[in-house]
Amino acid sequence: MIHPSRFHSPWWARNPHVQTIMAKYLHRTRIDTRRERLELPDGDFVDLAWALPVLDEHRPLVLLFHGLEGCVESHYARGMMAALHRKGWQPVLMHFRGCSGEPNRYLQAYHSGAIEDPHYVLELLRQRYPERPMAAIGGNMLINYLAEHKRHPLCAAVVISAPLQLSACADRINSGFSRFYQRYLLNRMKFNWQQRLRRHPHHRWQGNLARIHSLREFDDKITAPIHGFNDAEDYYRRCSGLYKLSGISTPTLVIHAADDPFMNDAVIPDASELPPAITYELSRTGGHVGFMHGQPWRPLYWLEQRVPQWLEKQWLEKQWLAGQWPPYQEKA
């Protein structure tokens, strides 16, 4: 079922680009983290960032997955980790390959349907903390994971501003002012690709980065062939989470803004096809991972209120059903 969101933009942030851009510069929340490197079964690695101080093992654990070319320093990641930590929960962010500030060992990196590394990390965390409630926050990749892995350790999941229809989103970000965001992302993607190529001089890539001017072209020339897809359209078709929502049975909150400059109406699912496990909230405004409200000199970030509120409700319901009481208390 699609629910109208309770979020409303203030007078000073009704423009989606103000929401998207200014959220990055106005968000000054800081949180200390500790890095942990995990060696992967294929010989590569991923880095985790644990919010400090690390809380005891009776507290719920929330695994965060950053967006395209993001990291623990991304404003939305810092803010959400701090909000979760204030609730007395343990946040930990998983960096996708090549996103923690150090190039990975292999040429392959990550993409919107790459669920193997998150699956390995979640299974490892479950082995470490067999009784600990666990949730995850992420984007399109998380939808793919929930649909493909029916048995997993997550009690609940939250998906925010996800490009659930990758082909339509690639077209949207290549039009109008949205090309500003595309240029920023594309420059970072090209830089990281060059870094990986330097570590693998034997790889004779035949392309020309100077001739790649869009995310679709990058995915067609680099992302798709490196990760086993025929082309960009094959990658988009196989990894778009929109077509996999019906297979999700884990309680999942999906949040979108109708004015998100990274996407268009193609990401909005058909309400009749949503399973009971999914709560889909659509706001008229909010931009891309913006959702600022309050006063311009002291903005508030609605996602940092809504997400913990929803997760707490899921955990309280599960505790009540399991006869566990009292519930987890907010950290003083």
VOBA-1610 file (N, C-alpha, C; in pm, whole numbers, padded with zeros to 5 digits, always signed):
BEGIN
Met+00085-00119+00000Met+00000+00000+00000Met+00088+00124+00000Ile+00048+00227-00076Ile+00121+00353-00080Ile+00059+00450+00020His+00143+00502+00109His+00097+00596+00210His+00152+00735+00180Pro+00071+00838+00191Pro+00126+00973+00179Pro+00218+01002+00296Ser+00330+01064+00270Ser+00427+01093+00374Ser+00380+01210+00460Arg+00426+01212+00583Arg+00396+01324+00673Arg+00498+01436+00658Phe+00595+01416+00571Phe+00696+01520+00552Phe+00641+01632+00465His+00671+01755+00507His+00635+01874+00430His+00753+01969+00430Ser+00792+02013+00312Ser+00906+02105+00302Ser+00869+02241+00360Pro+00963+02308+00427Pro+00939+02445+00474Pro+00946+02543+00358Trp+00908+02665+00382Trp+00903+02765+00276Trp+01037+02786+00206Trp+01145+02770+00282Trp+01278+02800+00227Trp+01342+02682+00154Ala+01278+02565+00157Ala+01339+02446+00097Ala+01236+02366+00018Arg+01151+02436-00057Arg+01052+02364-00138Arg+01109+02321-00272Asn+01221+02380-00312Asn+01284+02341-00437Asn+01362+02212-00417Pro+01348+02114-00506Pro+01417+01985-00486Pro+01569+01997-00487His+01622+02095-00561His+01767+02110-00567His+01821+02173-00438Val+01741+02260-00377Val+01779+02312-00245Val+01784+02197-00145Gln+01684+02112-00149Gln+01681+01998-00058Gln+01801+01905-00083Thr+01831+01878-00207Thr+01935+01782-00240Thr+02075+01836-00213Ile+02099+01960-00253Ile+02234+02017-00243Ile+02263+02073-00105Met+02169+02151-00051Met+02196+02219+00075Met+02200+02123+00194Ala+02130+02010+00182Ala+02136+01912+00291Ala+02280+01869+00317Lys+02357+01860+00210Lys+02497+01818+00223Lys+02578+01922+00298Tyr+02551+02049+00274Tyr+02635+02155+00331Tyr+02584+02206+00466Leu+02457+02191+00492Leu+02402+02237+00619Leu+02411+02131+00728His+02427+02006+00688His+02430+01896+00785His+02570+01887+00847Arg+02581+01926+00972Arg+02712+01933+01038Arg+02730+01827+01146Thr+02643+01729+01150Thr+02655+01623+01250Thr+02783+01545+01231Arg+02851+01518+01340Arg+02973+01436+01338Arg+02953+01316+01429Ile+03021+01208+01394Ile+03020+01091+01480Ile+03153+01018+01461Asp+03212+00977+01572Asp+03338+00904+01565Asp+03312+00759+01524Thr+03403+00704+01446Thr+03388+00566+01400Thr+03521+00491+01413Arg+03509+00360+01416Arg+03626+00272+01416Arg+03618+00181+01295Arg+03728+00169+01223Arg+03730+00086+01102Arg+03761-00059+01137Glu+03692-00148+01068Glu+03723-00291+01076Glu+03731-00344+00933Arg+03840-00409+00900Arg+03855-00467+00767Arg+03814-00614+00770Leu+03728-00651+00676Leu+03684-00789+00664Leu+03741-00849+00537Glu+03808-00961+00549Glu+03858-01033+00433Glu+03743-01116+00375Leu+03724-01107+00245Leu+03614-01174+00178Leu+03657-01310+00123Pro+03562-01399+00099Pro+03597-01533+00051Pro+03674-01533-00080Asp+03655-01430-00165Asp+03724-01430-00294Asp+03862-01367-00288Gly+03908-01327-00168Gly+04040-01270-00153Gly+04045-01119-00150Asp+03932-01053-00169Asp+03927-00907-00160Asp+03882-00869-00019Phe+03847-00743+00002Phe+03809-00698+00136Phe+03702-00591+00127Val+03632-00571+00238Val+03546-00454+00258Val+03576-00397+00396Asp+03554-00268+00411Asp+03578-00201+00539Asp+03445-00161+00602Leu+03432-00193+00731Leu+03318-00150+00810Leu+03357-00027+00891Ala+03258+00057+00922Ala+03279+00171+01010Ala+03179+00161+01125Trp+03230+00133+01245Trp+03147+00116+01365Trp+03136+00250+01437Ala+03013+00291+01468Ala+02994+00414+01545Ala+03047+00394+01687Leu+03114+00497+01737Leu+03171+00493+01871Leu+03094+00585+01967Pro+03087+00548+02096Pro+03140+00424+02152Pro+03056+00303+02111Val+03122+00188+02093Val+03051+00066+02056Val+02964+00023+02174Leu+02837-00004+02147Leu+02741-00037+02251Leu+02739-00187+02277Asp+02683-00225+02391Asp+02686-00367+02429Asp+02601-00450+02335Glu+02623-00579+02340Glu+02565-00670+02242Glu+02417-00696+02261His+02356-00638+02362His+02212-00652+02380His+02135-00546+02302Arg+02206-00447+02252Arg+02141-00341+02177Arg+02122-00382+02031Pro+02013-00338+01969Pro+01994-00369+01826Pro+02109-00314+01742Leu+02138-00383+01633Leu+02244-00344+01541Leu+02180-00305+01408Val+02223-00192+01352Val+02170-00145+01224Val+02287-00132+01126Leu+02281-00209+01018Leu+02383-00203+00914Leu+02338-00107+00805Leu+02423-00009+00774Leu+02392+00090+00672Leu+02473+00064+00546Phe+02408+00084+00432Phe+02473+00076+00301Phe+02463+00214+00235His+02578+00271+00200His+02578+00405+00140His+02533+00400-00005Gly+02510+00517-00064Gly+02469+00526-00203Gly+02586+00529-00298Leu+02558+00554-00425Leu+02660+00555-00530Leu+02771+00653-00496Glu+02894+00602-00491Glu+03014+00680-00461Glu+03010+00746-00323Gly+02932+00690-00232Gly+02926+00742-00096Gly+03028+00675-00005Cys+03021+00711+00124Cys+03110+00652+00225Cys+03058+00695+00361Val+03132+00662+00466Val+03089+00698+00600Val+03089+00849+00622Glu+03163+00923+00539Glu+03165+01068+00552Glu+03051+01136+00477Ser+02972+01063+00403Ser+02855+01121+00337Ser+02761+01178+00443His+02705+01295+00416His+02627+01364+00519His+02510+01280+00568Tyr+02443+01210+00476Tyr+02326+01131+00515Tyr+02367+01012+00601Ala+02486+00958+00576Ala+02535+00845+00656Ala+02570+00891+00797Arg+02646+01001+00807Arg+02683+01053+00939Arg+02559+01085+01022Gly+02465+01155+00959Gly+02346+01196+01033Gly+02263+01079+01081Met+02244+00980+00995Met+02162+00865+01034Met+02232+00782+01141Met+02364+00765+01128Met+02437+00689+01230Met+02427+00757+01365Ala+02439+00889+01367Ala+02430+00963+01492Ala+02289+00951+01552Ala+02186+00958+01468Ala+02049+00947+01517Ala+02022+00808+01576Leu+02071+00706+01510Leu+02053+00570+01560Leu+02130+00548+01691His+02250+00604+01696His+02332+00589+01816His+02266+00657+01936Arg+02202+00770+01912Arg+02132+00839+02022Arg+02017+00755+02077Lys+01960+00670+01995Lys+01852+00582+02040Lys+01905+00465+02124Gly+02037+00452+02128Gly+02094+00340+02202Gly+02114+00217+02117Trp+02113+00234+01984Trp+02136+00123+01893Trp+02275+00135+01835Gln+02329+00022+01786Gln+02465+00020+01733Gln+02464+00031+01580Pro+02502+00147+01523Pro+02512+00157+01378Pro+02650+00110+01331Val+02650+00047+01213Val+02775+00010+01146Val+02751+00024+00997Leu+02842+00090+00928Leu+02828+00111+00784Leu+02924+00020+00709Met+02874-00045+00605Met+02959-00126+00518Met+02996-00045+00395His+03126-00023+00375His+03172+00041+00252His+03171-00062+00139Phe+03112-00026+00027Phe+03125-00112-00090Phe+03270-00108-00136Arg+03308-00205-00217Arg+03447-00216-00261Arg+03492-00086-00329Gly+03607-00039-00285Gly+03665+00081-00345Gly+03613+00211-00291Cys+03526+00207-00188Cys+03464+00330-00138Cys+03514+00374-00001Ser+03610+00304+00056Ser+03658+00338+00190Ser+03788+00418+00187Gly+03826+00466+00068Gly+03947+00546+00057Gly+04068+00469+00010Glu+04051+00340-00015Glu+04162+00256-00061Glu+04111+00166-00173Pro+04179+00165-00288Pro+04136+00078-00398Pro+04139-00069-00356Asn+04043-00143-00405Asn+04039-00285-00373Asn+04138-00364-00457Arg+04153-00490-00424Arg+04254-00573-00489Arg+04212-00618-00629Tyr+04081-00628-00649Tyr+04033-00678-00777Tyr+03977-00564-00862Leu+03965-00589-00989Leu+03913-00488-01081Leu+03764-00465-01058Gln+03692-00569-01023Gln+03549-00555-00998Gln+03527-00470-00873Ala+03421-00392-00875Ala+03392-00307-00761Ala+03255-00343-00704Tyr+03156-00263-00733Tyr+03020-00289-00683Tyr+02922-00233-00784His+02797-00274-00773His+02692-00220-00857His+02560-00237-00784Ser+02452-00194-00846Ser+02324-00186-00778Ser+02264-00322-00746Gly+02315-00427-00806Gly+02264-00560-00776Gly+02366-00651-00712Ala+02480-00595-00669Ala+02588-00675-00610Ala+02555-00705-00464Ile+02498-00822-00438Ile+02451-00855-00304Ile+02542-00954-00232Glu+02647-01002-00297Glu+02730-01105-00235Glu+02803-01053-00112Asp+02865-00935-00121Asp+02938-00880-00007Asp+02845-00847+00110Pro+02732-00778+00087Pro+02639-00756+00198Pro+02591-00886+00262His+02568-00988+00179His+02523-01116+00234His+02631-01176+00325Tyr+02756-01170+00282Tyr+02865-01223+00363Tyr+02876-01146+00496Val+02866-01013+00488Val+02878-00932+00610Val+02764-00960+00706Leu+02642-00969+00655Leu+02528-00994+00743Leu+02537-01132+00807Glu+02580-01231+00733Glu+02595-01364+00791Glu+02705-01367+00897Leu+02811-01293+00873Leu+02919-01286+00971Leu+02871-01217+01099Leu+02797-01109+01085Leu+02743-01039+01201Leu+02645-01128+01278Arg+02566-01207+01206Arg+02475-01298+01275Arg+02551-01403+01353Gln+02662-01452+01300Gln+02743-01550+01373Gln+02802-01488+01499Arg+02845-01362+01489Arg+02901-01295+01606Arg+02795-01267+01712Tyr+02677-01227+01668Tyr+02572-01181+01759Tyr+02442-01257+01731Pro+02436-01384+01767Pro+02321-01468+01729Pro+02188-01422+01788Glu+02190-01349+01898Glu+02065-01308+01962Glu+02034-01160+01941Arg+02116-01092+01867Arg+02101-00946+01855Arg+02001-00910+01745Pro+01901-00825+01773Pro+01811-00779+01666Pro+01892-00699+01564Met+01863-00721+01435Met+01938-00654+01330Met+01844-00597+01225Ala+01879-00478+01176Ala+01806-00414+01067Ala+01907-00358+00969Ala+01861-00315+00852Ala+01950-00257+00752Ala+01883-00138+00686Ile+01966-00042+00644Ile+01919+00077+00573Ile+02002+00088+00445Gly+01937+00106+00333Gly+02011+00116+00208Gly+01925+00161+00093Gly+01961+00117-00028Gly+01892+00159-00149Gly+01850+00041-00234Asn+01867+00054-00363Asn+01822-00048-00458Asn+01888-00184-00431Met+02016-00184-00393Met+02084-00309-00364Met+02013-00385-00253Leu+01965-00315-00152Leu+01900-00380-00040Leu+01771-00449-00084Ile+01698-00390-00176Ile+01580-00455-00231Ile+01619-00586-00300Asn+01725-00581-00379Asn+01773-00703-00445Asn+01809-00810-00342Tyr+01876-00770-00236Tyr+01917-00866-00133Tyr+01795-00930-00066Leu+01699-00850-00026Leu+01581-00902+00043Leu+01502-00996-00045Ala+01497-00966-00176Ala+01420-01050-00268Ala+01493-01182-00298Glu+01625-01178-00304Glu+01702-01296-00342Glu+01729-01389-00224His+01749-01332-00105His+01781-01413+00013His+01661-01416+00106Lys+01581-01519+00094Lys+01460-01529+00175Lys+01493-01555+00322Arg+01603-01624+00347Arg+01646-01651+00485Arg+01766-01560+00514His+01746-01466+00601His+01852-01370+00635His+01831-01324+00779Pro+01927-01255+00838Pro+01917-01221+00980Pro+01842-01092+01011Leu+01787-01025+00912Leu+01727-00894+00933Leu+01583-00903+00986Cys+01556-00823+01089Cys+01419-00810+01139Cys+01339-00711+01055Ala+01409-00610+01000Ala+01342-00504+00926Ala+01444-00435+00837Ala+01393-00358+00740Ala+01480-00287+00647Ala+01416-00155+00607Val+01500-00058+00573Val+01453+00073+00526Val+01527+00107+00398Val+01453+00148+00295Val+01510+00183+00165Val+01475+00328+00135Ile+01578+00410+00110Ile+01559+00554+00100Ile+01606+00606-00036Ser+01519+00681-00104Ser+01554+00750-00229Ser+01624+00657-00327Ala+01572+00537-00343Ala+01638+00436-00426Ala+01593+00446-00572Pro+01687+00436-00668Pro+01652+00436-00811Pro+01601+00299-00853Leu+01477+00269-00816Leu+01427+00133-00833Leu+01407+00092-00978Gln+01402+00190-01069Gln+01398+00159-01212Gln+01521+00225-01273Leu+01627+00147-01286Leu+01759+00202-01318Leu+01763+00268-01455Ser+01698+00212-01553Ser+01702+00268-01687Ser+01636+00406-01690Ala+01519+00418-01631Ala+01450+00546-01628Ala+01529+00650-01549Cys+01594+00606-01442Cys+01673+00699-01361Cys+01798+00745-01435Ala+01857+00656-01515Ala+01972+00696-01596Ala+01934+00802-01698Asp+01813+00792-01753Asp+01764+00894-01846Asp+01734+01024-01773Arg+01675+01013-01655Arg+01636+01134-01579Arg+01758+01216-01537Ile+01862+01150-01491Ile+01979+01224-01442Ile+02063+01279-01557Asn+02027+01242-01678Asn+02096+01293-01796Asn+02014+01404-01864Ser+01925+01465-01789Ser+01842+01570-01846Ser+01834+01690-01751Gly+01824+01810-01810Gly+01804+01931-01733Gly+01913+01956-01631Phe+01875+02017-01519Phe+01970+02050-01414Phe+02027+01925-01348Ser+01957+01811-01362Ser+02005+01687-01302Ser+02140+01645-01357Arg+02177+01697-01474Arg+02310+01666-01528Arg+02421+01717-01437Phe+02389+01815-01352Phe+02485+01864-01252Phe+02526+01750-01159Tyr+02428+01673-01112Tyr+02457+01560-01024Tyr+02529+01450-01101Gln+02486+01429-01223Gln+02550+01326-01305Gln+02698+01357-01324Arg+02730+01482-01351Arg+02870+01519-01372Arg+02953+01493-01248Tyr+02898+01526-01132Tyr+02968+01502-01006Tyr+02994+01353-00985Leu+02891+01271-01001Leu+02906+01127-00981Leu+02998+01066-01086Leu+02981+01109-01208Leu+03060+01053-01316Leu+03209+01082-01298Asn+03242+01200-01253Asn+03383+01233-01229Asn+03443+01142-01123Arg+03367+01115-01018Arg+03416+01026-00912Arg+03429+00882-00963Met+03334+00839-01043Met+03338+00703-01097Met+03456+00685-01192Lys+03481+00785-01275Lys+03595+00778-01366Lys+03727+00774-01289Phe+03737+00857-01186Phe+03859+00860-01105Phe+03884+00723-01041Asn+03780+00664-00982Asn+03796+00535-00916Asn+03829+00425-01017Trp+03773+00434-01137Trp+03805+00336-01241Trp+03953+00346-01280Gln+04001+00468-01292Gln+04143+00487-01324Gln+04232+00431-01214Gln+04191+00449-01088Gln+04268+00394-00977Gln+04275+00242-00985Arg+04164+00180-01020Arg+04161+00035-01030Arg+04245-00014-01147Leu+04240+00059-01256Leu+04320+00020-01372Leu+04470+00025-01341Arg+04511+00123-01260Arg+04653+00134-01224Arg+04699+00013-01144Arg+04609-00045-01068Arg+04643-00165-00990Arg+04640-00290-01076His+04584-00277-01195His+04573-00394-01284His+04622-00356-01423Pro+04751-00328-01437Pro+04804-00284-01566Pro+04792-00389-01676His+04772-00515-01638His+04757-00621-01738His+04622-00614-01808His+04526-00544-01745His+04392-00537-01804His+04392-00434-01918Arg+04367-00479-02038Arg+04373-00391-02155Arg+04233-00340-02188Trp+04190-00240-02111Trp+04060-00181-02139Trp+04070-00097-02266Gln+03978-00118-02359Gln+03986-00054-02490Gln+03907+00076-02500Gly+03844+00117-02392Gly+03760+00236-02399Gly+03837+00365-02386Asn+03762+00474-02392Asn+03817+00609-02378Asn+03729+00687-02282Leu+03780+00712-02161Leu+03701+00780-02060Leu+03655+00918-02105Ala+03734+00983-02188Ala+03697+01117-02234Ala+03570+01117-02318Arg+03535+01003-02373Arg+03416+00993-02457Arg+03293+00946-02380Ile+03308+00925-02251Ile+03195+00885-02167Ile+03137+01009-02101His+03012+01041-02133His+02952+01165-02085His+02825+01143-02003Ser+02788+01020-01975Ser+02668+00995-01897Ser+02686+00868-01815Leu+02602+00854-01713Leu+02607+00732-01632Leu+02569+00610-01715Arg+02475+00626-01806Arg+02438+00514-01892Arg+02557+00467-01975Glu+02633+00561-02031Glu+02751+00525-02110Glu+02856+00457-02023Phe+02874+00506-01900Phe+02970+00443-01809Phe+02927+00300-01778Asp+02798+00283-01749Asp+02749+00149-01719Asp+02760+00056-01840Asp+02740+00112-01958Asp+02746+00031-02079Asp+02888-00013-02111Lys+02984+00079-02091Lys+03123+00051-02128Lys+03205-00013-02017Ile+03165+00010-01891Ile+03248-00037-01780Ile+03172-00126-01683Thr+03068-00072-01618Thr+02998-00148-01514Thr+02947-00282-01566Ala+02876-00279-01678Ala+02814-00402-01729Ala+02917-00508-01768Pro+03011-00480-01858Pro+03103-00587-01898Pro+03194-00638-01786Ile+03235-00549-01694Ile+03323-00591-01585Ile+03251-00685-01489His+03118-00670-01478His+03043-00749-01380His+02953-00854-01444Gly+02977-00884-01571Gly+02909-00999-01631Gly+02776-00971-01697Phe+02744-00845-01726Phe+02620-00813-01796Phe+02651-00786-01943Asn+02551-00806-02027Asn+02571-00786-02171Asn+02595-00640-02205Asp+02517-00552-02143Asp+02527-00408-02167Asp+02452-00337-02055Ala+02444-00205-02065Ala+02378-00128-01959Ala+02232-00168-01943Glu+02162-00189-02054Glu+02020-00222-02044Glu+01998-00357-01979Asp+02087-00452-02006Asp+02079-00583-01941Asp+02102-00568-01791Tyr+02200-00489-01753Tyr+02227-00459-01612Tyr+02107-00395-01546Tyr+02051-00293-01610Tyr+01937-00223-01552Tyr+01817-00316-01535Arg+01793-00398-01635Arg+01676-00487-01631Arg+01690-00589-01519Arg+01808-00645-01504Arg+01828-00752-01406Arg+01843-00702-01263Cys+01878-00575-01245Cys+01908-00526-01110Cys+01813-00418-01059Ser+01712-00382-01135Ser+01615-00282-01088Ser+01526-00343-00981Gly+01527-00285-00863Gly+01451-00339-00752Gly+01301-00331-00768Leu+01253-00244-00855Leu+01109-00225-00873Leu+01040-00357-00905Tyr+01106-00440-00985Tyr+01044-00565-01031Tyr+01056-00677-00928Lys+01119-00648-00815Lys+01141-00752-00714Lys+01070-00724-00583Leu+00998-00613-00576Leu+00930-00576-00452Leu+00830-00682-00409Ser+00761-00742-00506Ser+00656-00839-00473Ser+00711-00962-00403Gly+00842-00986-00414Gly+00901-01104-00352Gly+00955-01081-00213Ile+00927-00966-00153Ile+00983-00932-00022Ile+00883-00965+00089Ser+00929-01036+00190Ser+00844-01072+00304Ser+00894-01009+00434Thr+01009-00943+00430Thr+01064-00875+00548Thr+00998-00739+00564Pro+00956-00699+00683Pro+00901-00564+00700Pro+00998-00458+00648Thr+00954-00382+00549Thr+01042-00289+00480Thr+00971-00156+00458Leu+01037-00049+00498Leu+00987+00087+00473Leu+01061+00143+00352Val+00986+00187+00251Val+01044+00248+00131Val+00999+00393+00127Ile+01097+00485+00118Ile+01068+00629+00120Ile+01117+00693-00010His+01029+00764-00076His+01062+00840-00197His+01004+00980-00187Ala+01066+01074-00258Ala+01009+01207-00280Ala+00973+01218-00427Ala+00854+01268-00457Ala+00809+01277-00595Ala+00893+01373-00677Asp+00960+01467-00611Asp+01041+01565-00684Asp+01190+01530-00686Asp+01225+01407-00652Asp+01365+01364-00649Asp+01428+01387-00787Pro+01533+01469-00798Pro+01593+01498-00929Pro+01675+01384-00986Phe+01690+01274-00912Phe+01762+01157-00963Phe+01669+01059-01032Met+01539+01081-01024Met+01446+00980-01075Met+01315+01045-01118Asn+01224+00961-01169Asn+01094+01010-01210Asn+00986+00913-01163Asp+00864+00929-01217Asp+00752+00847-01168Asp+00769+00699-01195Ala+00865+00662-01280Ala+00885+00520-01310Ala+00928+00440-01189Val+00982+00506-01086Val+01025+00433-00967Val+00910+00403-00872Ile+00796+00467-00893Ile+00683+00451-00801Ile+00611+00320-00834Pro+00601+00229-00741Pro+00540+00099-00770Pro+00389+00107-00782Asp+00333+00007-00843Asp+00188-00010-00848Asp+00142-00057-00711Ala+00054+00018-00648Ala+00011-00014-00512Ala-00048-00153-00503Ser-00116-00199-00608Ser-00181-00330-00605Ser-00081-00444-00606Glu+00044-00415-00643Glu+00146-00520-00652Glu+00239-00523-00531Leu+00219-00433-00438Leu+00305-00431-00320Leu+00262-00537-00221Pro+00355-00615-00167Pro+00320-00715-00067Pro+00290-00649+00068Pro+00223-00720+00159Pro+00189-00662+00289Pro+00311-00618+00369Ala+00427-00679+00344Ala+00547-00647+00423Ala+00600-00507+00394Ile+00565-00448+00280Ile+00623-00320+00240Ile+00532-00203+00277Thr+00590-00106+00345Thr+00524+00022+00371Thr+00591+00123+00279Tyr+00516+00173+00183Tyr+00572+00267+00085Tyr+00519+00407+00116Glu+00612+00500+00143Glu+00573+00638+00175Glu+00627+00733+00068Leu+00538+00810+00011Leu+00572+00904-00097Leu+00537+01045-00053Ser+00637+01133-00052Ser+00613+01274-00020Ser+00616+01356-00149Arg+00548+01467-00150Arg+00547+01553-00269Arg+00682+01618-00290Thr+00751+01648-00180Thr+00879+01717-00187Thr+00981+01645-00100Gly+01106+01690-00108Gly+01212+01629-00027Gly+01342+01611-00101Gly+01338+01617-00236Gly+01460+01601-00311Gly+01519+01462-00298His+01649+01453-00319His+01719+01324-00309His+01793+01318-00176Val+01743+01234-00085Val+01799+01217+00050Val+01815+01354+00117Gly+01717+01442+00097Gly+01719+01573+00160Gly+01628+01574+00282Phe+01499+01598+00258Phe+01396+01594+00361Phe+01429+01685+00479Met+01473+01808+00448Met+01500+01906+00553Met+01372+01979+00591His+01361+02012+00719His+01252+02099+00766His+01305+02182+00881Gly+01218+02256+00947Gly+01265+02346+01052Gly+01307+02480+00995Gln+01400+02546+01062Gln+01446+02678+01022Gln+01576+02670+00943Pro+01598+02762+00849Pro+01719+02753+00765Pro+01849+02764+00844Trp+01847+02836+00956Trp+01968+02848+01036Trp+01989+02729+01131Arg+01886+02646+01144Arg+01899+02524+01224Arg+01808+02416+01167Pro+01842+02364+01050Pro+01753+02266+00985Pro+01749+02133+01060Leu+01636+02068+01047Leu+01618+01934+01100Leu+01608+01838+00983Tyr+01638+01712+01008Tyr+01643+01612+00902Tyr+01540+01505+00933Trp+01430+01512+00860Trp+01314+01430+00889Trp+01344+01281+00884Leu+01432+01239+00794Leu+01466+01097+00784Leu+01524+01045+00916Glu+01596+01131+00986Glu+01658+01090+01113Glu+01557+01080+01226Gln+01436+01127+01199Gln+01326+01107+01294Gln+01238+00989+01251Arg+01204+00987+01123Arg+01111+00887+01073Arg+01170+00746+01076Val+01293+00730+01033Val+01352+00595+01025Val+01366+00531+01164Pro+01427+00598+01263Pro+01432+00536+01396Pro+01293+00509+01454Gln+01199+00600+01429Gln+01063+00579+01478Gln+01003+00452+01421Trp+01019+00431+01292Trp+00962+00312+01228Trp+01034+00186+01274Leu+01166+00190+01282Leu+01241+00073+01327Leu+01203+00036+01470Glu+01187+00135+01556Glu+01150+00108+01694Glu+01016+00037+01701Lys+00923+00080+01617Lys+00791+00015+01613Lys+00804-00132+01574Gln+00889-00163+01476Gln+00907-00302+01436Gln+00965-00385+01549Trp+01065-00330+01618Trp+01127-00406+01726Trp+01033-00424+01844Leu+00957-00322+01877Leu+00863-00333+01988Leu+00759-00440+01959Glu+00711-00445+01836Glu+00612-00546+01800Glu+00672-00686+01810Lys+00795-00703+01765Lys+00858-00834+01770Lys+00885-00875+01915Gln+00927-00779+01998Gln+00953-00811+02138Gln+00825-00851+02209Trp+00717-00780+02179Trp+00589-00811+02242Trp+00542-00951+02202Leu+00556-00982+02072Leu+00514-01114+02026Leu+00599-01225+02087Ala+00727-01193+02111Ala+00817-01294+02168Ala+00814-01296+02320Gly+00734-01209+02379Gly+00725-01203+02524Gly+00844-01141+02592Gln+00920-01060+02517Gln+01039-00996+02572Gln+01002-00857+02625Trp+01032-00833+02750Trp+01001-00705+02811Trp+01097-00682+02927Pro+01142-00560+02954Pro+01106-00435+02886Pro+01175-00420+02752Pro+01126-00329+02668Pro+01190-00305+02539Pro+01322-00233+02555Tyr+01396-00222+02446Tyr+01522-00149+02448Tyr+01496-00003+02480Gln+01573+00049+02573Gln+01554+00186+02617Gln+01651+00279+02545Glu+01606+00400+02520Glu+01691+00499+02456Glu+01809+00533+02546Lys+01925+00550+02484Lys+02046+00580+02560Lys+02034+00717+02625Ala+02077+00727+02749Ala+02069+00855+02819Ala+02165+00954+02760
//
